[in-house]
Amino acid sequence: ATIHINNAYQQEHELNIQLSAISSFLDLGSLCHNCQPGSGDVRSSEGHTVSVTVSLDPLLKKRHLRTLMKNTDVVYSMAYSLWKYLEIAPPHFHPRCIPLLHRLLELAPEAAGVENVLA
């Protein structure tokens, strides 16, 4: 019984790592996709700063994201993994998998390709 418990614990640990990796990739991709050049400080007529725009330089550049999305199967591999997790993972992982699938569909260059993996 101890071996089975340790094996289940190991599988859940690996699943947590894989879901975290997918989430991190999607975070980087979303940041890269949505990052706009900063415009600097905006000053009021009295000279007070009204707002400050912080320019972010994402670790993943747009050209890198474009290459990953168009020239690799990383999106489809993640979609397949997330879909399989919904079948084989314990139910308490499902609330983590479903939003990741939605985010993947939003980020994918062709949602139809991801949907084909899920079908």
Order of alpha helices (4+ residues) and beta strands (2+ residues): alpha-beta-beta-alpha-alpha-alpha-alpha
